Amino acid sequence: MLDNNNFTRDDIAESLHNEFGLTKKDCVIFVNDIIDIIIDGLKTNGYVKIHNFGSFKIKRKKSRLGRNPKTKENVMIDERNVITFKASKNVLNYINKFNDK
């Protein structure tokens, strides 16, 4: 399924289809609905917590001076919103156990 570290909504839906035997169409709808719920929560509250997985949060970054690495020209980077993710302790523990082997 995954040739590299990137995966798409369709890859997730395909995994659900293979694991649970649901129709591909239902799996795609399910994945899209979950992502839409997360996006709507961020728009509304600026914060979404998924129990035993982690939390997404909108943070405001101030404007700053940056540099174009190709031309070395200084450029002002505008103030903007970014989304941060903090994994739950359960996810971190799982990842650390996996990496220890």
Protein Blocks (a to p, Z undefined) as FASTA:
>chain_A
ZZblbdcfklmmmmmmmmnopafklmmmmmmmmmmmmmmmmmmnopacdehibccddddd
dddddddfklopacdddddddddddddfklmmmmmmmmmZZ
